């Protein structure tokens, strides 16, 4: 189940923001939806390694926080599309400097043993090319 938000218990804005995007997959979901609307299966393919259960739970939490919009169509078979709300777009824009920091200080840093650089041709998921 989703985690309860802690209004009034935050120490700063970063604490509140991390509560919304915390978790392994939420930022990656935001990144994928930042490129456009996705159906559930397309999102799952865009995020190798995520399980259906975890993806569904993370999407529900992002929807509850007003970050993701879920559009359900009354069709057979059922069709559901996910997109970012205006609040989600603003959050994605706020994450751009964080991504730039990671690219500069992690991906482009001289790789030490066990680290992978941005241009290294290494599968993101073991066993894939």
Secondary structure by P-SEA (a helix, b strand, c coil): cbbbbbccccccaaaaaaaaaccccaaaaaaaaaaccccaaaaaaacccccaaaaaaaaaaaaaaccbbbbbbccccbbbbbbbcaaaaaaaaaaaaaaaaaaaccccccccccccccccccccccccc
